[in-house]
Amino acid sequence: MVKWTEEERQTIRSVWEKVDIDETGPQLIARALIVYPWTERYFGTFGDIFTTSAILTNAKVATHGKVVLRALDRAVKNLDNITETYAALSRLHYEKLKVDPDNFRLLADCITITIACKLKAALNPQVQATWQKFLSAVVEAMNNQYK
């Protein structure tokens, strides 16, 4: 279990308040598929996601990005219980979807980069360190079933 200072909690909430799920969600999944093209194997029902332009215009990619960020919203709202909050989601990705757990870390990096592109200087080193601590806790929770 991660221990959060009040300053860290405020920082996480402050970053999250600036995230527009409808804008950022599609961008982060597109980034993940473009930068890590092997991840397309998990999205076989998404149709054509084999080129950058196809990824950027794919409605299923956009929708899934929003789903991911809505799940991240649950973690922001449950900072003291992220593992339990993500227990069913971790089980789904492990048992049914068979997702390689390293992809959660890659996705967390894409989330940070996408948010950094929007926040620019507001995501200073201290804020980024706190945000990445948060995402590390999320990744750990998603990896829980893989242990």
JOWO-V766419 format. One record per helix or strand. SS is the DSSP state (A for helix, B for strand). FROM is the first residue (numbers start at 0). LEN is the number of residues. If there is no record, write none. Layout:
SS/FROM/LEN  SS/FROM/LEN
This chain:
A/5/12  A/20/15  A/36/6  A/43/3  A/51/5  A/58/19  A/78/7  A/86/10  A/101/21  A/124/18  A/143/3
